[in-house]
Amino acid sequence: MDNIMVIIWLVVLILMILVEVATMGLTSIWFAGGALISIFAAMIGAPIWVQIILFFAVSLLLLFSTRPIAVKYFNKNRTKTNVDSLIGRQAIVITAIDNLKASGQVAVGGQEWSARGPESNSKIESGTVVRITAINGVKLIVVPEEQYAEMTRHAIDPKSVSEMEDIAAYDKE
């Protein structure tokens, strides 16, 4: 029985490694670590229930304790793509932004995007240079460049519409 369990855990180990190579999600590799420990447990004759408990305990311990560090390390040089790369960039208002009328467009990187201001009653005239501060669905949330400069002077880095509304409310006081 011990030899069969060693083979079973070896198969689990190989499968977990193959799944990790195929997905690169940094999730199944930790279960490969659990399978490796279970192989050693099977080799010394530990009962099956001990092997299973070791498999899950070691896998989950590795997953929750080292995955966040590994993800941060492996993704540190990742280049932002698509929409993520727009946050912080300048744009030009090509159609006046009026949040009450749900209208407005900006041009950024040669593309036209629907855009809204940070407040529910925002209005930004056509031709204004704006800064993209967030993305809400398929709409860019923008603020005039002067307002963005003021925000960065106070070291505020807005990421959501609600944060932008909080900033706007604070500026009115």
MODELLER restraints for C-alpha pairs under 7 A, 6 or more apart:
rsr = mdl.restraints
at = mdl.atoms
rsr.add(forms.Gaussian(group=physical.xy_distance, feature=features.Distance(at['CA:2:A'], at['CA:42:A']), mean=5.69, stdev=0.5))
rsr.add(forms.Gaussian(group=physical.xy_distance, feature=features.Distance(at['CA:2:A'], at['CA:43:A']), mean=6.56, stdev=0.5))
rsr.add(forms.Gaussian(group=physical.xy_distance, feature=features.Distance(at['CA:2:A'], at['CA:45:A']), mean=6.11, stdev=0.5))
rsr.add(forms.Gaussian(group=physical.xy_distance, feature=features.Distance(at['CA:5:A'], at['CA:42:A']), mean=6.08, stdev=0.5))
rsr.add(forms.Gaussian(group=physical.xy_distance, feature=features.Distance(at['CA:6:A'], at['CA:39:A']), mean=5.18, stdev=0.5))
rsr.add(forms.Gaussian(group=physical.xy_distance, feature=features.Distance(at['CA:6:A'], at['CA:42:A']), mean=5.61, stdev=0.5))
rsr.add(forms.Gaussian(group=physical.xy_distance, feature=features.Distance(at['CA:6:A'], at['CA:43:A']), mean=6.52, stdev=0.5))
rsr.add(forms.Gaussian(group=physical.xy_distance, feature=features.Distance(at['CA:9:A'], at['CA:35:A']), mean=5.55, stdev=0.5))
rsr.add(forms.Gaussian(group=physical.xy_distance, feature=features.Distance(at['CA:9:A'], at['CA:38:A']), mean=6.52, stdev=0.5))
rsr.add(forms.Gaussian(group=physical.xy_distance, feature=features.Distance(at['CA:9:A'], at['CA:39:A']), mean=5.56, stdev=0.5))
rsr.add(forms.Gaussian(group=physical.xy_distance, feature=features.Distance(at['CA:10:A'], at['CA:39:A']), mean=6.71, stdev=0.5))
rsr.add(forms.Gaussian(group=physical.xy_distance, feature=features.Distance(at['CA:12:A'], at['CA:35:A']), mean=6.32, stdev=0.5))
rsr.add(forms.Gaussian(group=physical.xy_distance, feature=features.Distance(at['CA:13:A'], at['CA:32:A']), mean=4.71, stdev=0.5))
rsr.add(forms.Gaussian(group=physical.xy_distance, feature=features.Distance(at['CA:13:A'], at['CA:35:A']), mean=5.26, stdev=0.5))
rsr.add(forms.Gaussian(group=physical.xy_distance, feature=features.Distance(at['CA:13:A'], at['CA:36:A']), mean=6.44, stdev=0.5))
rsr.add(forms.Gaussian(group=physical.xy_distance, feature=features.Distance(at['CA:16:A'], at['CA:28:A']), mean=5.44, stdev=0.5))
rsr.add(forms.Gaussian(group=physical.xy_distance, feature=features.Distance(at['CA:16:A'], at['CA:29:A']), mean=6.07, stdev=0.5))
rsr.add(forms.Gaussian(group=physical.xy_distance, feature=features.Distance(at['CA:16:A'], at['CA:31:A']), mean=6.47, stdev=0.5))
rsr.add(forms.Gaussian(group=physical.xy_distance, feature=features.Distance(at['CA:16:A'], at['CA:32:A']), mean=5.24, stdev=0.5))
rsr.add(forms.Gaussian(group=physical.xy_distance, feature=features.Distance(at['CA:17:A'], at['CA:29:A']), mean=5.90, stdev=0.5))
rsr.add(forms.Gaussian(group=physical.xy_distance, feature=features.Distance(at['CA:17:A'], at['CA:32:A']), mean=6.25, stdev=0.5))
rsr.add(forms.Gaussian(group=physical.xy_distance, feature=features.Distance(at['CA:19:A'], at['CA:28:A']), mean=6.59, stdev=0.5))
rsr.add(forms.Gaussian(group=physical.xy_distance, feature=features.Distance(at['CA:20:A'], at['CA:26:A']), mean=6.64, stdev=0.5))
rsr.add(forms.Gaussian(group=physical.xy_distance, feature=features.Distance(at['CA:20:A'], at['CA:28:A']), mean=5.43, stdev=0.5))
rsr.add(forms.Gaussian(group=physical.xy_distance, feature=features.Distance(at['CA:20:A'], at['CA:29:A']), mean=5.71, stdev=0.5))
rsr.add(forms.Gaussian(group=physical.xy_distance, feature=features.Distance(at['CA:26:A'], at['CA:67:A']), mean=6.83, stdev=0.5))
rsr.add(forms.Gaussian(group=physical.xy_distance, feature=features.Distance(at['CA:27:A'], at['CA:63:A']), mean=6.82, stdev=0.5))
rsr.add(forms.Gaussian(group=physical.xy_distance, feature=features.Distance(at['CA:30:A'], at['CA:59:A']), mean=5.19, stdev=0.5))
rsr.add(forms.Gaussian(group=physical.xy_distance, feature=features.Distance(at['CA:30:A'], at['CA:62:A']), mean=5.65, stdev=0.5))
rsr.add(forms.Gaussian(group=physical.xy_distance, feature=features.Distance(at['CA:30:A'], at['CA:63:A']), mean=5.53, stdev=0.5))
rsr.add(forms.Gaussian(group=physical.xy_distance, feature=features.Distance(at['CA:31:A'], at['CA:59:A']), mean=4.64, stdev=0.5))
rsr.add(forms.Gaussian(group=physical.xy_distance, feature=features.Distance(at['CA:33:A'], at['CA:59:A']), mean=6.23, stdev=0.5))
rsr.add(forms.Gaussian(group=physical.xy_distance, feature=features.Distance(at['CA:34:A'], at['CA:54:A']), mean=6.80, stdev=0.5))
rsr.add(forms.Gaussian(group=physical.xy_distance, feature=features.Distance(at['CA:34:A'], at['CA:55:A']), mean=4.27, stdev=0.5))
rsr.add(forms.Gaussian(group=physical.xy_distance, feature=features.Distance(at['CA:34:A'], at['CA:56:A']), mean=6.53, stdev=0.5))
rsr.add(forms.Gaussian(group=physical.xy_distance, feature=features.Distance(at['CA:34:A'], at['CA:58:A']), mean=4.96, stdev=0.5))
rsr.add(forms.Gaussian(group=physical.xy_distance, feature=features.Distance(at['CA:34:A'], at['CA:59:A']), mean=4.56, stdev=0.5))
rsr.add(forms.Gaussian(group=physical.xy_distance, feature=features.Distance(at['CA:35:A'], at['CA:55:A']), mean=5.62, stdev=0.5))
rsr.add(forms.Gaussian(group=physical.xy_distance, feature=features.Distance(at['CA:37:A'], at['CA:55:A']), mean=6.81, stdev=0.5))
rsr.add(forms.Gaussian(group=physical.xy_distance, feature=features.Distance(at['CA:38:A'], at['CA:51:A']), mean=5.04, stdev=0.5))
rsr.add(forms.Gaussian(group=physical.xy_distance, feature=features.Distance(at['CA:38:A'], at['CA:54:A']), mean=6.25, stdev=0.5))
rsr.add(forms.Gaussian(group=physical.xy_distance, feature=features.Distance(at['CA:38:A'], at['CA:55:A']), mean=5.66, stdev=0.5))
rsr.add(forms.Gaussian(group=physical.xy_distance, feature=features.Distance(at['CA:41:A'], at['CA:51:A']), mean=5.99, stdev=0.5))
rsr.add(forms.Gaussian(group=physical.xy_distance, feature=features.Distance(at['CA:42:A'], at['CA:51:A']), mean=6.72, stdev=0.5))
rsr.add(forms.Gaussian(group=physical.xy_distance, feature=features.Distance(at['CA:86:A'], at['CA:132:A']), mean=6.73, stdev=0.5))
rsr.add(forms.Gaussian(group=physical.xy_distance, feature=features.Distance(at['CA:87:A'], at['CA:132:A']), mean=5.14, stdev=0.5))
rsr.add(forms.Gaussian(group=physical.xy_distance, feature=features.Distance(at['CA:87:A'], at['CA:133:A']), mean=5.41, stdev=0.5))
rsr.add(forms.Gaussian(group=physical.xy_distance, feature=features.Distance(at['CA:87:A'], at['CA:134:A']), mean=5.91, stdev=0.5))
rsr.add(forms.Gaussian(group=physical.xy_distance, feature=features.Distance(at['CA:88:A'], at['CA:131:A']), mean=6.08, stdev=0.5))
rsr.add(forms.Gaussian(group=physical.xy_distance, feature=features.Distance(at['CA:88:A'], at['CA:132:A']), mean=5.21, stdev=0.5))
rsr.add(forms.Gaussian(group=physical.xy_distance, feature=features.Distance(at['CA:88:A'], at['CA:133:A']), mean=5.76, stdev=0.5))
rsr.add(forms.Gaussian(group=physical.xy_distance, feature=features.Distance(at['CA:89:A'], at['CA:131:A']), mean=5.70, stdev=0.5))
rsr.add(forms.Gaussian(group=physical.xy_distance, feature=features.Distance(at['CA:89:A'], at['CA:132:A']), mean=5.62, stdev=0.5))
rsr.add(forms.Gaussian(group=physical.xy_distance, feature=features.Distance(at['CA:90:A'], at['CA:108:A']), mean=6.99, stdev=0.5))
rsr.add(forms.Gaussian(group=physical.xy_distance, feature=features.Distance(at['CA:90:A'], at['CA:129:A']), mean=6.81, stdev=0.5))
rsr.add(forms.Gaussian(group=physical.xy_distance, feature=features.Distance(at['CA:90:A'], at['CA:130:A']), mean=5.64, stdev=0.5))
rsr.add(forms.Gaussian(group=physical.xy_distance, feature=features.Distance(at['CA:90:A'], at['CA:131:A']), mean=4.49, stdev=0.5))
rsr.add(forms.Gaussian(group=physical.xy_distance, feature=features.Distance(at['CA:90:A'], at['CA:132:A']), mean=6.31, stdev=0.5))
rsr.add(forms.Gaussian(group=physical.xy_distance, feature=features.Distance(at['CA:91:A'], at['CA:106:A']), mean=6.06, stdev=0.5))
rsr.add(forms.Gaussian(group=physical.xy_distance, feature=features.Distance(at['CA:91:A'], at['CA:107:A']), mean=5.56, stdev=0.5))
rsr.add(forms.Gaussian(group=physical.xy_distance, feature=features.Distance(at['CA:91:A'], at['CA:108:A']), mean=4.80, stdev=0.5))
rsr.add(forms.Gaussian(group=physical.xy_distance, feature=features.Distance(at['CA:91:A'], at['CA:129:A']), mean=5.87, stdev=0.5))
rsr.add(forms.Gaussian(group=physical.xy_distance, feature=features.Distance(at['CA:91:A'], at['CA:130:A']), mean=5.30, stdev=0.5))
rsr.add(forms.Gaussian(group=physical.xy_distance, feature=features.Distance(at['CA:91:A'], at['CA:131:A']), mean=6.08, stdev=0.5))
rsr.add(forms.Gaussian(group=physical.xy_distance, feature=features.Distance(at['CA:92:A'], at['CA:106:A']), mean=5.30, stdev=0.5))
rsr.add(forms.Gaussian(group=physical.xy_distance, feature=features.Distance(at['CA:92:A'], at['CA:107:A']), mean=5.33, stdev=0.5))
rsr.add(forms.Gaussian(group=physical.xy_distance, feature=features.Distance(at['CA:92:A'], at['CA:108:A']), mean=6.83, stdev=0.5))
rsr.add(forms.Gaussian(group=physical.xy_distance, feature=features.Distance(at['CA:92:A'], at['CA:127:A']), mean=5.93, stdev=0.5))
rsr.add(forms.Gaussian(group=physical.xy_distance, feature=features.Distance(at['CA:92:A'], at['CA:128:A']), mean=5.82, stdev=0.5))
rsr.add(forms.Gaussian(group=physical.xy_distance, feature=features.Distance(at['CA:92:A'], at['CA:129:A']), mean=4.76, stdev=0.5))
rsr.add(forms.Gaussian(group=physical.xy_distance, feature=features.Distance(at['CA:92:A'], at['CA:130:A']), mean=6.06, stdev=0.5))
rsr.add(forms.Gaussian(group=physical.xy_distance, feature=features.Distance(at['CA:93:A'], at['CA:105:A']), mean=5.95, stdev=0.5))
rsr.add(forms.Gaussian(group=physical.xy_distance, feature=features.Distance(at['CA:93:A'], at['CA:106:A']), mean=4.24, stdev=0.5))
rsr.add(forms.Gaussian(group=physical.xy_distance, feature=features.Distance(at['CA:93:A'], at['CA:107:A']), mean=6.47, stdev=0.5))
rsr.add(forms.Gaussian(group=physical.xy_distance, feature=features.Distance(at['CA:93:A'], at['CA:126:A']), mean=4.90, stdev=0.5))
rsr.add(forms.Gaussian(group=physical.xy_distance, feature=features.Distance(at['CA:93:A'], at['CA:127:A']), mean=5.11, stdev=0.5))
rsr.add(forms.Gaussian(group=physical.xy_distance, feature=features.Distance(at['CA:93:A'], at['CA:128:A']), mean=5.42, stdev=0.5))
rsr.add(forms.Gaussian(group=physical.xy_distance, feature=features.Distance(at['CA:93:A'], at['CA:129:A']), mean=6.53, stdev=0.5))
rsr.add(forms.Gaussian(group=physical.xy_distance, feature=features.Distance(at['CA:94:A'], at['CA:105:A']), mean=5.65, stdev=0.5))
rsr.add(forms.Gaussian(group=physical.xy_distance, feature=features.Distance(at['CA:94:A'], at['CA:106:A']), mean=5.20, stdev=0.5))
rsr.add(forms.Gaussian(group=physical.xy_distance, feature=features.Distance(at['CA:94:A'], at['CA:107:A']), mean=6.48, stdev=0.5))
rsr.add(forms.Gaussian(group=physical.xy_distance, feature=features.Distance(at['CA:94:A'], at['CA:126:A']), mean=5.21, stdev=0.5))
rsr.add(forms.Gaussian(group=physical.xy_distance, feature=features.Distance(at['CA:94:A'], at['CA:127:A']), mean=6.02, stdev=0.5))
rsr.add(forms.Gaussian(group=physical.xy_distance, feature=features.Distance(at['CA:95:A'], at['CA:104:A']), mean=4.95, stdev=0.5))
rsr.add(forms.Gaussian(group=physical.xy_distance, feature=features.Distance(at['CA:95:A'], at['CA:105:A']), mean=4.92, stdev=0.5))
rsr.add(forms.Gaussian(group=physical.xy_distance, feature=features.Distance(at['CA:95:A'], at['CA:106:A']), mean=6.81, stdev=0.5))
rsr.add(forms.Gaussian(group=physical.xy_distance, feature=features.Distance(at['CA:95:A'], at['CA:126:A']), mean=5.29, stdev=0.5))
rsr.add(forms.Gaussian(group=physical.xy_distance, feature=features.Distance(at['CA:96:A'], at['CA:104:A']), mean=5.07, stdev=0.5))
rsr.add(forms.Gaussian(group=physical.xy_distance, feature=features.Distance(at['CA:96:A'], at['CA:105:A']), mean=6.91, stdev=0.5))
rsr.add(forms.Gaussian(group=physical.xy_distance, feature=features.Distance(at['CA:96:A'], at['CA:124:A']), mean=5.78, stdev=0.5))
rsr.add(forms.Gaussian(group=physical.xy_distance, feature=features.Distance(at['CA:96:A'], at['CA:125:A']), mean=4.68, stdev=0.5))
rsr.add(forms.Gaussian(group=physical.xy_distance, feature=features.Distance(at['CA:96:A'], at['CA:126:A']), mean=4.45, stdev=0.5))
rsr.add(forms.Gaussian(group=physical.xy_distance, feature=features.Distance(at['CA:97:A'], at['CA:103:A']), mean=5.58, stdev=0.5))
rsr.add(forms.Gaussian(group=physical.xy_distance, feature=features.Distance(at['CA:97:A'], at['CA:104:A']), mean=3.83, stdev=0.5))
rsr.add(forms.Gaussian(group=physical.xy_distance, feature=features.Distance(at['CA:97:A'], at['CA:105:A']), mean=6.64, stdev=0.5))
rsr.add(forms.Gaussian(group=physical.xy_distance, feature=features.Distance(at['CA:97:A'], at['CA:115:A']), mean=6.86, stdev=0.5))
rsr.add(forms.Gaussian(group=physical.xy_distance, feature=features.Distance(at['CA:97:A'], at['CA:116:A']), mean=6.08, stdev=0.5))
rsr.add(forms.Gaussian(group=physical.xy_distance, feature=features.Distance(at['CA:97:A'], at['CA:117:A']), mean=6.93, stdev=0.5))
rsr.add(forms.Gaussian(group=physical.xy_distance, feature=features.Distance(at['CA:97:A'], at['CA:123:A']), mean=5.26, stdev=0.5))
rsr.add(forms.Gaussian(group=physical.xy_distance, feature=features.Distance(at['CA:97:A'], at['CA:124:A']), mean=4.92, stdev=0.5))
rsr.add(forms.Gaussian(group=physical.xy_distance, feature=features.Distance(at['CA:97:A'], at['CA:125:A']), mean=6.44, stdev=0.5))
rsr.add(forms.Gaussian(group=physical.xy_distance, feature=features.Distance(at['CA:98:A'], at['CA:104:A']), mean=6.22, stdev=0.5))
rsr.add(forms.Gaussian(group=physical.xy_distance, feature=features.Distance(at['CA:98:A'], at['CA:122:A']), mean=5.89, stdev=0.5))
rsr.add(forms.Gaussian(group=physical.xy_distance, feature=features.Distance(at['CA:98:A'], at['CA:123:A']), mean=4.54, stdev=0.5))
rsr.add(forms.Gaussian(group=physical.xy_distance, feature=features.Distance(at['CA:98:A'], at['CA:124:A']), mean=6.74, stdev=0.5))
rsr.add(forms.Gaussian(group=physical.xy_distance, feature=features.Distance(at['CA:99:A'], at['CA:116:A']), mean=5.92, stdev=0.5))
rsr.add(forms.Gaussian(group=physical.xy_distance, feature=features.Distance(at['CA:99:A'], at['CA:117:A']), mean=6.57, stdev=0.5))
rsr.add(forms.Gaussian(group=physical.xy_distance, feature=features.Distance(at['CA:99:A'], at['CA:120:A']), mean=5.79, stdev=0.5))
rsr.add(forms.Gaussian(group=physical.xy_distance, feature=features.Distance(at['CA:99:A'], at['CA:121:A']), mean=5.52, stdev=0.5))
rsr.add(forms.Gaussian(group=physical.xy_distance, feature=features.Distance(at['CA:99:A'], at['CA:122:A']), mean=5.47, stdev=0.5))
rsr.add(forms.Gaussian(group=physical.xy_distance, feature=features.Distance(at['CA:99:A'], at['CA:123:A']), mean=6.59, stdev=0.5))
rsr.add(forms.Gaussian(group=physical.xy_distance, feature=features.Distance(at['CA:100:A'], at['CA:120:A']), mean=6.73, stdev=0.5))
rsr.add(forms.Gaussian(group=physical.xy_distance, feature=features.Distance(at['CA:100:A'], at['CA:121:A']), mean=5.71, stdev=0.5))
rsr.add(forms.Gaussian(group=physical.xy_distance, feature=features.Distance(at['CA:104:A'], at['CA:114:A']), mean=5.92, stdev=0.5))
rsr.add(forms.Gaussian(group=physical.xy_distance, feature=features.Distance(at['CA:104:A'], at['CA:115:A']), mean=5.40, stdev=0.5))
rsr.add(forms.Gaussian(group=physical.xy_distance, feature=features.Distance(at['CA:104:A'], at['CA:116:A']), mean=6.48, stdev=0.5))
rsr.add(forms.Gaussian(group=physical.xy_distance, feature=features.Distance(at['CA:105:A'], at['CA:112:A']), mean=6.56, stdev=0.5))
rsr.add(forms.Gaussian(group=physical.xy_distance, feature=features.Distance(at['CA:105:A'], at['CA:113:A']), mean=5.46, stdev=0.5))
rsr.add(forms.Gaussian(group=physical.xy_distance, feature=features.Distance(at['CA:105:A'], at['CA:114:A']), mean=4.44, stdev=0.5))
rsr.add(forms.Gaussian(group=physical.xy_distance, feature=features.Distance(at['CA:105:A'], at['CA:115:A']), mean=5.02, stdev=0.5))
rsr.add(forms.Gaussian(group=physical.xy_distance, feature=features.Distance(at['CA:106:A'], at['CA:112:A']), mean=5.67, stdev=0.5))
rsr.add(forms.Gaussian(group=physical.xy_distance, feature=features.Distance(at['CA:106:A'], at['CA:113:A']), mean=5.40, stdev=0.5))
rsr.add(forms.Gaussian(group=physical.xy_distance, feature=features.Distance(at['CA:106:A'], at['CA:114:A']), mean=6.47, stdev=0.5))
rsr.add(forms.Gaussian(group=physical.xy_distance, feature=features.Distance(at['CA:106:A'], at['CA:115:A']), mean=6.17, stdev=0.5))
rsr.add(forms.Gaussian(group=physical.xy_distance, feature=features.Distance(at['CA:107:A'], at['CA:113:A']), mean=6.28, stdev=0.5))
rsr.add(forms.Gaussian(group=physical.xy_distance, feature=features.Distance(at['CA:113:A'], at['CA:139:A']), mean=6.80, stdev=0.5))
rsr.add(forms.Gaussian(group=physical.xy_distance, feature=features.Distance(at['CA:113:A'], at['CA:140:A']), mean=6.94, stdev=0.5))
rsr.add(forms.Gaussian(group=physical.xy_distance, feature=features.Distance(at['CA:114:A'], at['CA:139:A']), mean=5.05, stdev=0.5))
rsr.add(forms.Gaussian(group=physical.xy_distance, feature=features.Distance(at['CA:114:A'], at['CA:140:A']), mean=6.37, stdev=0.5))
rsr.add(forms.Gaussian(group=physical.xy_distance, feature=features.Distance(at['CA:115:A'], at['CA:139:A']), mean=5.04, stdev=0.5))
rsr.add(forms.Gaussian(group=physical.xy_distance, feature=features.Distance(at['CA:115:A'], at['CA:140:A']), mean=4.59, stdev=0.5))
rsr.add(forms.Gaussian(group=physical.xy_distance, feature=features.Distance(at['CA:115:A'], at['CA:141:A']), mean=5.81, stdev=0.5))
rsr.add(forms.Gaussian(group=physical.xy_distance, feature=features.Distance(at['CA:115:A'], at['CA:142:A']), mean=6.76, stdev=0.5))
rsr.add(forms.Gaussian(group=physical.xy_distance, feature=features.Distance(at['CA:116:A'], at['CA:139:A']), mean=6.75, stdev=0.5))
rsr.add(forms.Gaussian(group=physical.xy_distance, feature=features.Distance(at['CA:116:A'], at['CA:140:A']), mean=6.28, stdev=0.5))
rsr.add(forms.Gaussian(group=physical.xy_distance, feature=features.Distance(at['CA:116:A'], at['CA:141:A']), mean=5.07, stdev=0.5))
rsr.add(forms.Gaussian(group=physical.xy_distance, feature=features.Distance(at['CA:116:A'], at['CA:142:A']), mean=6.24, stdev=0.5))
rsr.add(forms.Gaussian(group=physical.xy_distance, feature=features.Distance(at['CA:117:A'], at['CA:123:A']), mean=6.83, stdev=0.5))
rsr.add(forms.Gaussian(group=physical.xy_distance, feature=features.Distance(at['CA:117:A'], at['CA:141:A']), mean=5.56, stdev=0.5))
rsr.add(forms.Gaussian(group=physical.xy_distance, feature=features.Distance(at['CA:117:A'], at['CA:142:A']), mean=5.27, stdev=0.5))
rsr.add(forms.Gaussian(group=physical.xy_distance, feature=features.Distance(at['CA:117:A'], at['CA:143:A']), mean=6.02, stdev=0.5))
rsr.add(forms.Gaussian(group=physical.xy_distance, feature=features.Distance(at['CA:118:A'], at['CA:141:A']), mean=6.12, stdev=0.5))
rsr.add(forms.Gaussian(group=physical.xy_distance, feature=features.Distance(at['CA:118:A'], at['CA:142:A']), mean=6.56, stdev=0.5))
rsr.add(forms.Gaussian(group=physical.xy_distance, feature=features.Distance(at['CA:118:A'], at['CA:143:A']), mean=6.63, stdev=0.5))
rsr.add(forms.Gaussian(group=physical.xy_distance, feature=features.Distance(at['CA:118:A'], at['CA:161:A']), mean=6.12, stdev=0.5))
rsr.add(forms.Gaussian(group=physical.xy_distance, feature=features.Distance(at['CA:118:A'], at['CA:164:A']), mean=5.30, stdev=0.5))
rsr.add(forms.Gaussian(group=physical.xy_distance, feature=features.Distance(at['CA:118:A'], at['CA:165:A']), mean=5.85, stdev=0.5))
rsr.add(forms.Gaussian(group=physical.xy_distance, feature=features.Distance(at['CA:119:A'], at['CA:165:A']), mean=5.39, stdev=0.5))
rsr.add(forms.Gaussian(group=physical.xy_distance, feature=features.Distance(at['CA:119:A'], at['CA:168:A']), mean=6.89, stdev=0.5))
rsr.add(forms.Gaussian(group=physical.xy_distance, feature=features.Distance(at['CA:128:A'], at['CA:144:A']), mean=6.83, stdev=0.5))
rsr.add(forms.Gaussian(group=physical.xy_distance, feature=features.Distance(at['CA:129:A'], at['CA:144:A']), mean=6.07, stdev=0.5))
rsr.add(forms.Gaussian(group=physical.xy_distance, feature=features.Distance(at['CA:129:A'], at['CA:145:A']), mean=5.85, stdev=0.5))
rsr.add(forms.Gaussian(group=physical.xy_distance, feature=features.Distance(at['CA:130:A'], at['CA:142:A']), mean=5.95, stdev=0.5))
rsr.add(forms.Gaussian(group=physical.xy_distance, feature=features.Distance(at['CA:130:A'], at['CA:143:A']), mean=5.29, stdev=0.5))
rsr.add(forms.Gaussian(group=physical.xy_distance, feature=features.Distance(at['CA:130:A'], at['CA:144:A']), mean=4.17, stdev=0.5))
rsr.add(forms.Gaussian(group=physical.xy_distance, feature=features.Distance(at['CA:130:A'], at['CA:145:A']), mean=4.75, stdev=0.5))
rsr.add(forms.Gaussian(group=physical.xy_distance, feature=features.Distance(at['CA:131:A'], at['CA:142:A']), mean=5.38, stdev=0.5))
rsr.add(forms.Gaussian(group=physical.xy_distance, feature=features.Distance(at['CA:131:A'], at['CA:143:A']), mean=5.48, stdev=0.5))
rsr.add(forms.Gaussian(group=physical.xy_distance, feature=features.Distance(at['CA:131:A'], at['CA:144:A']), mean=6.23, stdev=0.5))
rsr.add(forms.Gaussian(group=physical.xy_distance, feature=features.Distance(at['CA:131:A'], at['CA:145:A']), mean=5.65, stdev=0.5))
rsr.add(forms.Gaussian(group=physical.xy_distance, feature=features.Distance(at['CA:131:A'], at['CA:148:A']), mean=6.60, stdev=0.5))
rsr.add(forms.Gaussian(group=physical.xy_distance, feature=features.Distance(at['CA:132:A'], at['CA:140:A']), mean=6.42, stdev=0.5))
rsr.add(forms.Gaussian(group=physical.xy_distance, feature=features.Distance(at['CA:132:A'], at['CA:141:A']), mean=5.84, stdev=0.5))
rsr.add(forms.Gaussian(group=physical.xy_distance, feature=features.Distance(at['CA:132:A'], at['CA:142:A']), mean=4.46, stdev=0.5))
rsr.add(forms.Gaussian(group=physical.xy_distance, feature=features.Distance(at['CA:132:A'], at['CA:143:A']), mean=6.74, stdev=0.5))
rsr.add(forms.Gaussian(group=physical.xy_distance, feature=features.Distance(at['CA:133:A'], at['CA:141:A']), mean=5.80, stdev=0.5))
rsr.add(forms.Gaussian(group=physical.xy_distance, feature=features.Distance(at['CA:133:A'], at['CA:142:A']), mean=5.62, stdev=0.5))
rsr.add(forms.Gaussian(group=physical.xy_distance, feature=features.Distance(at['CA:133:A'], at['CA:158:A']), mean=6.30, stdev=0.5))
rsr.add(forms.Gaussian(group=physical.xy_distance, feature=features.Distance(at['CA:133:A'], at['CA:159:A']), mean=6.35, stdev=0.5))
rsr.add(forms.Gaussian(group=physical.xy_distance, feature=features.Distance(at['CA:134:A'], at['CA:140:A']), mean=6.18, stdev=0.5))
rsr.add(forms.Gaussian(group=physical.xy_distance, feature=features.Distance(at['CA:134:A'], at['CA:141:A']), mean=5.05, stdev=0.5))
rsr.add(forms.Gaussian(group=physical.xy_distance, feature=features.Distance(at['CA:134:A'], at['CA:159:A']), mean=5.30, stdev=0.5))
rsr.add(forms.Gaussian(group=physical.xy_distance, feature=features.Distance(at['CA:134:A'], at['CA:160:A']), mean=5.77, stdev=0.5))
rsr.add(forms.Gaussian(group=physical.xy_distance, feature=features.Distance(at['CA:135:A'], at['CA:141:A']), mean=5.60, stdev=0.5))
rsr.add(forms.Gaussian(group=physical.xy_distance, feature=features.Distance(at['CA:158:A'], at['CA:164:A']), mean=6.08, stdev=0.5))
